[in-house]
Each structure stands twice: as C-alpha cells, then as structure tokens.
Amino acid sequence: MTDAATAPIVASEDGPPTRRQLGAEIGVVLGMSFAASALYALIRYVGVLTRPGPVRTQVAQLNGSAAPGRPWLDLALQLADVLTGVMPVLLAVYLLTRHGGGRRVIGLDGRRPGPDVARGALLAAGIGGIGLGFYLLAWHSGANLTVAPSGLPDVWWRIPVLVLSAWQNGVAEEVVVTGYLLVRLRELAVEPRWALAASAVLRGSYHLYQGLGGFFGNVAMGLVFGRLFQRNGRVLPLVIAHSLIDTVAFVGYVLLVGKVSWIPAPR
C-alpha cells in the first residue's frame, strides 16, 4: 500500500482548452500586466485633464528614481522592477508551451538570427523616426505631456539601467501584446482585423498617461507591428525594433536634453 507521498506520479494529458478557458487565460495574463497598466494610465490621464494648466506643461516621467539620495537602494529597486517586468513574458510563454506551440509559434527563437536582427534594426530606424516626429507634433499641438524618459540620478548605473528598462519594455510588450495575444485570439477564431485592432488599442491605452499623442502614436505602432506579426509569425524582430527604439529614446534623452532646443524638457 502506498501513500500520497510515495505514489508514482502519472502524467495526465489535458485536452485542448475550451473557448471559455482561453478567454479566462487571456483575461488573467492581461489583467496581471498590460490591462492593469491601461487602467492606471486612464486614471492618470483623467488626473492630467482635471489639473489646472495646459497638458503639455505636465510631465510624464518614464524612468524615475525609486529611492532619491540612496543610489544603492535605488539600483536594487530598479533591477527588481526590471525583473518583475518580465514575469508576464514567462507566464505567456509557459502557457503557450502548455498549449499552442511554445516560443516557436510566436517566432521567439533563434532560427533566423541574421534576418531578425536586420529587420528589427530597419524597423527601429523607420518607426523610431516617425514616432519622434509624431511626439513633437503632438507636444506642440498641446495634446501630449512632456515625456521625460529618465529621471534617474547621474550615477554610474544610470545608462545600464536605462538600457535594461528599454529591453524589458520591448520584450514584455511584443511578446504579450503582439505575439501571445494575437495567437490566442486566432485560436478563438477572432477575425484578424479585429484581433489586430484589439492589440493596437490595448497598446495605445497603457500609454494614455502620456496624452492623446502617446495613445494614437502607439495605436499606429501597434497596427504596424501587429500586421507584421500576422504576416510573418515572428515576434523577435519586433522585440529588437522596440527595444532599440526605447534604448535610443532613453539614452539619447540623457545625453541631449538641455543641450538641443528641439527636445521638450520639464520646466
């Protein structure tokens, strides 16, 4: 006679998830990540609109100090934030591995490193330039807050942390909001155009704290990135492109703000 502690473990084969299970899974993954961010962004935007003064005089800080005046504690908190920021990615990949094909089904693998890097770099150059122009146009029109990509102290770890933050953003957003979400919506038989719209609007919504410019600019980016994924089935070039865009934005801001007149700076 065996007890529960010594009984052999028998693996069970689960059948494919039902539509209700897939819907619940999507809700949990997004509810723990970008849908929650969208809710906070909406509340923050309401705060912006109800605060006296023009929208563009208010500041949206992306990477702020977590412990001002305590650089080592600040560094530990920054690294913890990066680490926890990739947890939704691990969850999404794990769930795709249980059902859906794993990393390969979203093209998050090393099968085509050369083309992936080249496409990512070209996409970053194109989208990054257009995105900067759109932000400046939105800011001058008064529809966007002043975006400050860095509020970190001038210490040795500032640039490395900004780079880590940029790549965490790129990995998390593209894997979850583009790859995972579009694959799961396809499995739910959602029409591709509506799935694309849902992914793009979600991307825009959690950038709403930056203003209407941040919302519409990221909706446009989501439409482009989502359509590319629907055509090619590879999220890795999108991860590379997004990460490079954010790296240039974060590090470039630190190097150039206050030195060139066309970069909006907090007053």
C-alpha positions as a Markdown table, in Angstrom:
| # | Residue | x | y | z |
|---|---|---|---|---|
| 1 | Met | 0.0 | 0.0 | 0.0 |
| 2 | Thr | 1.3 | 3.4 | -0.9 |
| 3 | Asp | 0.5 | 6.8 | 0.4 |
| 4 | Ala | 0.3 | 10.1 | -1.4 |
| 5 | Ala | 3.9 | 10.9 | -0.8 |
| 6 | Thr | 5.3 | 7.7 | -2.3 |
| 7 | Ala | 2.7 | 7.0 | -5.0 |
| 8 | Pro | 4.0 | 7.3 | -8.6 |
| 9 | Ile | 3.2 | 10.5 | -10.5 |
| 10 | Val | 1.2 | 9.7 | -13.6 |
| 11 | Ala | 1.2 | 12.5 | -16.2 |
| 12 | Ser | -2.2 | 13.4 | -17.5 |
| 13 | Glu | -2.8 | 14.6 | -21.0 |
| 14 | Asp | -5.1 | 17.5 | -20.9 |
| 15 | Gly | -7.3 | 18.2 | -24.0 |
| 16 | Pro | -7.2 | 21.5 | -25.8 |
| 17 | Pro | -8.7 | 24.3 | -23.8 |
| 18 | Thr | -12.2 | 25.4 | -24.4 |
| 19 | Arg | -13.1 | 28.9 | -25.6 |
| 20 | Arg | -14.1 | 29.9 | -22.1 |
| 21 | Gln | -10.8 | 28.6 | -20.7 |
| 22 | Leu | -8.8 | 30.5 | -23.4 |
| 23 | Gly | -10.8 | 33.7 | -22.7 |
| 24 | Ala | -10.2 | 33.3 | -18.9 |
| 25 | Glu | -6.5 | 32.7 | -19.6 |
| 26 | Ile | -6.2 | 35.9 | -21.7 |
| 27 | Gly | -8.0 | 37.8 | -19.0 |
| 28 | Val | -5.6 | 36.6 | -16.3 |
| 29 | Val | -2.5 | 37.3 | -18.3 |
| 30 | Leu | -3.5 | 40.8 | -19.4 |
| 31 | Gly | -5.1 | 41.6 | -16.0 |
| 32 | Met | -1.7 | 40.9 | -14.4 |
| 33 | Ser | 0.1 | 43.0 | -16.9 |
| 34 | Phe | -1.0 | 45.5 | -19.6 |
| 35 | Ala | -4.7 | 45.7 | -19.0 |
| 36 | Ala | -3.8 | 46.7 | -15.4 |
| 37 | Ser | -1.4 | 49.3 | -16.8 |
| 38 | Ala | -4.1 | 50.6 | -19.1 |
| 39 | Leu | -6.4 | 51.1 | -16.2 |
| 40 | Tyr | -3.8 | 53.1 | -14.3 |
| 41 | Ala | -2.9 | 55.1 | -17.4 |
| 42 | Leu | -6.6 | 56.0 | -17.9 |
| 43 | Ile | -6.9 | 57.2 | -14.2 |
| 44 | Arg | -3.7 | 59.2 | -14.6 |
| 45 | Tyr | -4.9 | 60.8 | -17.8 |
| 46 | Val | -8.1 | 61.9 | -16.0 |
| 47 | Gly | -5.9 | 63.4 | -13.4 |
| 48 | Val | -4.0 | 65.3 | -16.2 |
| 49 | Leu | -7.2 | 66.7 | -17.6 |
| 50 | Thr | -8.6 | 67.8 | -14.3 |
| 51 | Arg | -5.3 | 69.5 | -13.2 |
| 52 | Pro | -5.0 | 73.3 | -13.9 |
| 53 | Gly | -2.8 | 74.3 | -16.7 |
| 54 | Pro | -2.0 | 73.1 | -20.3 |
| 55 | Val | -1.4 | 69.4 | -20.8 |
| 56 | Arg | 2.0 | 69.9 | -22.4 |
| 57 | Thr | 3.3 | 71.7 | -19.3 |
| 58 | Gln | 2.8 | 68.5 | -17.3 |
| 59 | Val | 5.4 | 65.8 | -17.2 |
| 60 | Ala | 5.2 | 62.0 | -17.8 |
| 61 | Gln | 8.3 | 60.5 | -16.3 |
| 62 | Leu | 9.2 | 57.1 | -17.6 |
| 63 | Asn | 12.2 | 56.0 | -15.5 |
| 64 | Gly | 12.2 | 57.8 | -12.2 |
| 65 | Ser | 14.3 | 57.4 | -9.1 |
| 66 | Ala | 12.8 | 54.8 | -6.6 |
| 67 | Ala | 14.9 | 56.0 | -3.7 |
| 68 | Pro | 16.2 | 59.6 | -4.1 |
| 69 | Gly | 19.5 | 60.2 | -2.4 |
| 70 | Arg | 20.2 | 56.5 | -1.8 |
| 71 | Pro | 21.8 | 55.2 | -5.0 |
| 72 | Trp | 22.5 | 51.6 | -4.0 |
| 73 | Leu | 18.9 | 51.1 | -2.7 |
| 74 | Asp | 17.7 | 52.9 | -5.9 |
| 75 | Leu | 19.7 | 50.5 | -8.0 |
| 76 | Ala | 18.3 | 47.4 | -6.2 |
| 77 | Leu | 14.8 | 48.7 | -6.7 |
| 78 | Gln | 15.4 | 49.5 | -10.4 |
| 79 | Leu | 16.7 | 45.9 | -11.0 |
| 80 | Ala | 13.8 | 44.4 | -9.1 |
| 81 | Asp | 11.4 | 46.4 | -11.3 |
| 82 | Val | 13.1 | 45.1 | -14.5 |
| 83 | Leu | 12.9 | 41.5 | -13.1 |
| 84 | Thr | 9.3 | 41.7 | -12.2 |
| 85 | Gly | 8.5 | 43.3 | -15.5 |
| 86 | Val | 9.5 | 40.2 | -17.4 |
| 87 | Met | 7.3 | 37.9 | -15.3 |
| 88 | Pro | 4.3 | 38.3 | -17.7 |
| 89 | Val | 6.5 | 37.2 | -20.5 |
| 90 | Leu | 7.5 | 34.0 | -18.7 |
| 91 | Leu | 3.8 | 33.3 | -17.9 |
| 92 | Ala | 2.7 | 33.8 | -21.5 |
| 93 | Val | 5.5 | 31.6 | -22.9 |
| 94 | Tyr | 4.7 | 28.9 | -20.3 |
| 95 | Leu | 1.0 | 28.9 | -21.2 |
| 96 | Leu | 1.9 | 28.8 | -24.9 |
| 97 | Thr | 4.2 | 25.8 | -24.2 |
| 98 | Arg | 1.3 | 24.0 | -22.4 |
| 99 | His | -0.9 | 24.6 | -25.4 |
| 100 | Gly | -0.2 | 26.5 | -28.6 |
| 101 | Gly | 3.3 | 25.6 | -29.7 |
| 102 | Gly | 5.5 | 27.4 | -27.3 |
| 103 | Arg | 8.1 | 30.0 | -28.3 |
| 104 | Arg | 8.2 | 28.8 | -31.9 |
| 105 | Val | 4.6 | 29.7 | -32.6 |
| 106 | Ile | 5.3 | 33.4 | -31.9 |
| 107 | Gly | 8.8 | 33.3 | -33.5 |
| 108 | Leu | 10.7 | 33.9 | -30.3 |
| 109 | Asp | 13.6 | 31.6 | -31.2 |
| 110 | Gly | 17.0 | 31.7 | -32.8 |
| 111 | Arg | 16.1 | 30.0 | -36.1 |
| 112 | Arg | 16.8 | 33.2 | -38.2 |
| 113 | Pro | 19.1 | 35.5 | -36.2 |
| 114 | Gly | 20.5 | 37.4 | -39.1 |
| 115 | Pro | 17.2 | 38.4 | -40.8 |
| 116 | Asp | 15.6 | 39.0 | -37.5 |
| 117 | Val | 18.3 | 41.5 | -36.4 |
| 118 | Ala | 18.3 | 43.2 | -39.8 |
| 119 | Arg | 14.6 | 43.6 | -39.9 |
| 120 | Gly | 14.5 | 44.7 | -36.3 |
| 121 | Ala | 17.1 | 47.4 | -36.9 |
| 122 | Leu | 15.4 | 48.7 | -40.1 |
| 123 | Leu | 12.0 | 48.7 | -38.4 |
| 124 | Ala | 13.5 | 50.6 | -35.5 |
| 125 | Ala | 15.0 | 53.3 | -37.8 |
| 126 | Gly | 11.7 | 53.8 | -39.6 |
| 127 | Ile | 9.3 | 53.7 | -36.7 |
| 128 | Gly | 11.6 | 55.5 | -34.3 |
| 129 | Gly | 12.0 | 58.5 | -36.6 |
| 130 | Ile | 8.3 | 58.7 | -37.4 |
| 131 | Gly | 7.5 | 58.2 | -33.7 |
| 132 | Leu | 9.7 | 61.1 | -32.7 |
| 133 | Gly | 8.2 | 63.4 | -35.2 |
| 134 | Phe | 4.7 | 62.4 | -34.1 |
| 135 | Tyr | 5.6 | 63.1 | -30.5 |
| 136 | Leu | 7.0 | 66.5 | -31.3 |
| 137 | Leu | 3.9 | 67.4 | -33.4 |
| 138 | Ala | 1.5 | 66.2 | -30.6 |
| 139 | Trp | 3.5 | 68.1 | -28.0 |
| 140 | His | 3.5 | 71.4 | -29.9 |
| 141 | Ser | -0.2 | 71.0 | -30.6 |
| 142 | Gly | -0.8 | 70.7 | -26.8 |
| 143 | Ala | -2.2 | 67.1 | -27.0 |
| 144 | Asn | 0.7 | 65.4 | -25.2 |
| 145 | Leu | 2.5 | 65.8 | -21.9 |
| 146 | Thr | 6.2 | 66.5 | -21.8 |
| 147 | Val | 7.7 | 63.0 | -21.8 |
| 148 | Ala | 10.9 | 62.7 | -19.6 |
| 149 | Pro | 12.4 | 59.3 | -20.4 |
| 150 | Ser | 14.7 | 59.5 | -17.5 |
| 151 | Gly | 14.6 | 61.0 | -14.0 |
| 152 | Leu | 17.4 | 58.8 | -12.7 |
| 153 | Pro | 20.3 | 60.3 | -10.8 |
| 154 | Asp | 23.6 | 61.0 | -12.5 |
| 155 | Val | 25.4 | 57.9 | -11.2 |
| 156 | Trp | 27.4 | 55.1 | -12.9 |
| 157 | Trp | 24.5 | 52.7 | -13.3 |
| 158 | Arg | 22.1 | 55.2 | -14.9 |
| 159 | Ile | 22.8 | 54.2 | -18.6 |
| 160 | Pro | 22.9 | 50.4 | -18.0 |
| 161 | Val | 19.6 | 50.6 | -16.1 |
| 162 | Leu | 18.0 | 52.6 | -18.9 |
| 163 | Val | 19.2 | 50.0 | -21.4 |
| 164 | Leu | 17.8 | 47.2 | -19.3 |
| 165 | Ser | 14.5 | 49.0 | -18.9 |
| 166 | Ala | 14.3 | 49.6 | -22.7 |
| 167 | Trp | 14.8 | 45.9 | -23.4 |
| 168 | Gln | 12.4 | 44.8 | -20.7 |
| 169 | Asn | 9.8 | 47.1 | -22.3 |
| 170 | Gly | 10.5 | 45.6 | -25.8 |
| 171 | Val | 10.3 | 42.0 | -24.7 |
| 172 | Ala | 7.3 | 42.3 | -22.5 |
| 173 | Glu | 5.1 | 44.4 | -24.8 |
| 174 | Glu | 5.9 | 42.5 | -28.0 |
| 175 | Val | 5.7 | 39.0 | -26.6 |
| 176 | Val | 2.5 | 39.6 | -24.6 |
| 177 | Val | 0.6 | 42.3 | -26.5 |
| 178 | Thr | 1.6 | 41.2 | -30.0 |
| 179 | Gly | 2.6 | 37.5 | -30.1 |
| 180 | Tyr | 0.7 | 35.9 | -27.3 |
| 181 | Leu | -2.5 | 37.9 | -27.7 |
| 182 | Leu | -2.7 | 37.6 | -31.4 |
| 183 | Val | -2.1 | 33.9 | -31.3 |
| 184 | Arg | -4.7 | 33.3 | -28.6 |
| 185 | Leu | -7.3 | 35.5 | -30.5 |
| 186 | Arg | -6.6 | 33.5 | -33.6 |
| 187 | Glu | -7.3 | 30.3 | -31.7 |
| 188 | Leu | -10.6 | 31.9 | -30.6 |
| 189 | Ala | -11.4 | 32.4 | -34.3 |
| 190 | Val | -11.4 | 36.2 | -33.9 |
| 191 | Glu | -11.2 | 37.9 | -37.3 |
| 192 | Pro | -7.6 | 39.0 | -37.9 |
| 193 | Arg | -8.6 | 42.7 | -38.4 |
| 194 | Trp | -10.5 | 42.8 | -35.1 |
| 195 | Ala | -7.7 | 41.0 | -33.3 |
| 196 | Leu | -5.2 | 43.5 | -34.8 |
| 197 | Ala | -7.4 | 46.4 | -33.6 |
| 198 | Ala | -7.7 | 44.9 | -30.1 |
| 199 | Ser | -3.9 | 44.5 | -29.8 |
| 200 | Ala | -3.2 | 48.0 | -31.1 |
| 201 | Val | -5.8 | 49.7 | -28.9 |
| 202 | Leu | -4.5 | 47.9 | -25.9 |
| 203 | Arg | -1.0 | 49.1 | -26.7 |
| 204 | Gly | -2.3 | 52.7 | -27.0 |
| 205 | Ser | -4.3 | 52.5 | -23.9 |
| 206 | Tyr | -1.5 | 51.8 | -21.5 |
| 207 | His | 0.4 | 54.8 | -23.0 |
| 208 | Leu | -2.5 | 57.2 | -22.4 |
| 209 | Tyr | -0.8 | 58.7 | -19.4 |
| 210 | Gln | 1.4 | 60.5 | -21.9 |
| 211 | Gly | -1.6 | 62.1 | -23.5 |
| 212 | Leu | -3.5 | 61.7 | -26.7 |
| 213 | Gly | -0.3 | 61.8 | -28.7 |
| 214 | Gly | 1.0 | 58.8 | -26.8 |
| 215 | Phe | -2.2 | 56.9 | -27.3 |
| 216 | Phe | -2.6 | 57.4 | -31.0 |
| 217 | Gly | 1.1 | 57.1 | -31.7 |
| 218 | Asn | 1.2 | 53.7 | -30.0 |
| 219 | Val | -2.0 | 52.6 | -31.7 |
| 220 | Ala | -0.4 | 53.3 | -35.0 |
| 221 | Met | 2.8 | 51.4 | -33.9 |
| 222 | Gly | 0.6 | 48.5 | -32.7 |
| 223 | Leu | -1.2 | 48.3 | -36.1 |
| 224 | Val | 2.2 | 48.1 | -37.9 |
| 225 | Phe | 3.8 | 45.7 | -35.6 |
| 226 | Gly | 0.7 | 43.5 | -35.3 |
| 227 | Arg | 0.2 | 43.3 | -39.0 |
| 228 | Leu | 3.8 | 42.3 | -39.5 |
| 229 | Phe | 3.4 | 39.5 | -36.9 |
| 230 | Gln | 0.2 | 38.3 | -38.6 |
| 231 | Arg | 2.1 | 38.2 | -42.0 |
| 232 | Asn | 5.4 | 36.7 | -40.8 |
| 233 | Gly | 4.6 | 35.0 | -37.5 |
| 234 | Arg | 7.8 | 36.2 | -35.9 |
| 235 | Val | 7.9 | 38.4 | -32.8 |
| 236 | Leu | 11.7 | 38.6 | -32.4 |
| 237 | Pro | 12.3 | 41.3 | -35.0 |
| 238 | Leu | 9.6 | 43.4 | -33.2 |
| 239 | Val | 11.2 | 42.8 | -29.8 |
| 240 | Ile | 14.6 | 44.0 | -31.3 |
| 241 | Ala | 13.0 | 47.0 | -33.0 |
| 242 | His | 11.0 | 48.1 | -29.9 |
| 243 | Ser | 14.0 | 47.7 | -27.6 |
| 244 | Leu | 16.3 | 49.7 | -29.9 |
| 245 | Ile | 13.7 | 52.5 | -30.2 |
| 246 | Asp | 13.4 | 52.7 | -26.4 |
| 247 | Thr | 17.2 | 52.5 | -25.9 |
| 248 | Val | 17.8 | 55.4 | -28.3 |
| 249 | Ala | 15.0 | 57.4 | -26.7 |
| 250 | Phe | 16.1 | 56.8 | -23.1 |
| 251 | Val | 19.8 | 57.2 | -23.5 |
| 252 | Gly | 19.5 | 59.9 | -26.2 |
| 253 | Tyr | 17.4 | 61.9 | -23.8 |
| 254 | Val | 20.0 | 61.8 | -21.1 |
| 255 | Leu | 22.7 | 62.8 | -23.5 |
| 256 | Leu | 20.9 | 65.6 | -25.3 |
| 257 | Val | 18.2 | 67.1 | -23.0 |
| 258 | Gly | 19.1 | 70.7 | -22.2 |
| 259 | Lys | 21.7 | 70.7 | -25.0 |
| 260 | Val | 19.5 | 70.8 | -28.0 |
| 261 | Ser | 16.5 | 73.1 | -28.3 |
| 262 | Trp | 14.0 | 70.9 | -30.0 |
| 263 | Ile | 13.8 | 68.2 | -27.2 |
| 264 | Pro | 11.0 | 69.2 | -24.8 |
| 265 | Ala | 12.2 | 69.3 | -21.2 |
| 266 | Pro | 10.4 | 69.6 | -17.9 |
| 267 | Arg | 10.1 | 73.2 | -16.7 |
